[in-house]
């Protein structure tokens, strides 16, 4: 259970988000494939990278990630895969890697808001089930590439403050709010359990940058076509 508690703490230390907002937000133009690298800065020091690819598939979208981070947690991402429908409803999640040197294999299946998580940590296997909102966007912390789902879903089209639900897979679902800045519809702020996450999106649904000021974290995104 020590490994599971450590996983829970890691996921709680960074804010995640899921969208159950009104469809009033207009979606940005779709890109069939998107790939790039994000850089993670902690207290202005570069501490991590993630290489990501976003692809459109026959029945939805797939986000695939590899990478590593050294601070504030030591994270090795051998692979992460997130599959979702055309409406960004999550279907499957898989993580293979290590957190603070402890190997982890997390496999999740989601159907109509019912989640079954199979978690293997340091040779121990546990199965956890949860009921979440059907249209929740998964944010497996402490990864940052999954924030791309938020950018793809809302882009610069969020008109009013919206209630959002966050499933920090595989641990807990939290409700917060998401809103655009009055003078910049591409600048979004997530308020989740007292943690604010600032995101800058462009008109094509690309995430430009992300920051969590209260945790001294900043993330910048570079795309293959840049």
Secondary structure in CASP SS format (residue, H / E / C, confidence):
PFRMAT SS
TARGET T0000
AUTHOR 0000-0000-0000
METHOD secondary structure of the structure
MODEL  1
X C 1.00
X H 1.00
X H 1.00
X H 1.00
X H 1.00
X H 1.00
X H 1.00
X H 1.00
X H 1.00
X H 1.00
X H 1.00
X H 1.00
X H 1.00
X C 1.00
X C 1.00
X C 1.00
X C 1.00
X C 1.00
X E 1.00
X C 1.00
X C 1.00
X C 1.00
X C 1.00
X C 1.00
X C 1.00
X C 1.00
X C 1.00
X C 1.00
X C 1.00
X C 1.00
X C 1.00
X C 1.00
X E 1.00
X E 1.00
X E 1.00
X E 1.00
X E 1.00
X E 1.00
X E 1.00
X E 1.00
X E 1.00
X E 1.00
X C 1.00
X C 1.00
X E 1.00
X E 1.00
X E 1.00
X E 1.00
X E 1.00
X E 1.00
X E 1.00
X E 1.00
X E 1.00
X E 1.00
X E 1.00
X E 1.00
X E 1.00
X C 1.00
X C 1.00
X E 1.00
X E 1.00
X E 1.00
X E 1.00
X E 1.00
X E 1.00
X E 1.00
X E 1.00
X E 1.00
X E 1.00
X C 1.00
X C 1.00
X C 1.00
X C 1.00
X C 1.00
X E 1.00
X E 1.00
X E 1.00
X E 1.00
X E 1.00
X E 1.00
X E 1.00
X E 1.00
X E 1.00
X E 1.00
X C 1.00
X C 1.00
X C 1.00
X C 1.00
X C 1.00
X E 1.00
X E 1.00
X E 1.00
X E 1.00
X E 1.00
X E 1.00
X E 1.00
X E 1.00
X E 1.00
X E 1.00
X C 1.00
X C 1.00
X E 1.00
X E 1.00
X E 1.00
X E 1.00
X E 1.00
X E 1.00
X E 1.00
X E 1.00
X E 1.00
X E 1.00
X C 1.00
X C 1.00
X E 1.00
X E 1.00
X E 1.00
X E 1.00
X E 1.00
X E 1.00
X E 1.00
X E 1.00
X C 1.00
X C 1.00
X E 1.00
X E 1.00
X E 1.00
X E 1.00
X E 1.00
X E 1.00
X E 1.00
X E 1.00
X C 1.00
X C 1.00
X C 1.00
X C 1.00
X C 1.00
X E 1.00
X E 1.00
X C 1.00
X C 1.00
X C 1.00
X C 1.00
X C 1.00
X C 1.00
X C 1.00
X C 1.00
X H 1.00
X H 1.00
X H 1.00
X H 1.00
X H 1.00
X H 1.00
X H 1.00
X H 1.00
X C 1.00
X C 1.00
X C 1.00
X C 1.00
X C 1.00
X C 1.00
X C 1.00
X E 1.00
X E 1.00
X E 1.00
X E 1.00
X E 1.00
X E 1.00
X E 1.00
X C 1.00
X C 1.00
X C 1.00
X E 1.00
X E 1.00
X E 1.00
X E 1.00
X E 1.00
X E 1.00
X E 1.00
X E 1.00
X E 1.00
X E 1.00
X C 1.00
X C 1.00
X E 1.00
X E 1.00
X E 1.00
X E 1.00
X E 1.00
X E 1.00
X E 1.00
X E 1.00
X E 1.00
X C 1.00
X C 1.00
X E 1.00
X E 1.00
X E 1.00
X E 1.00
X E 1.00
X E 1.00
X E 1.00
X C 1.00
X C 1.00
X C 1.00
X C 1.00
X C 1.00
X E 1.00
X E 1.00
X E 1.00
X E 1.00
X E 1.00
X E 1.00
X H 1.00
X H 1.00
X H 1.00
X C 1.00
X E 1.00
X E 1.00
X E 1.00
X E 1.00
X E 1.00
X E 1.00
X E 1.00
X C 1.00
X C 1.00
X C 1.00
END
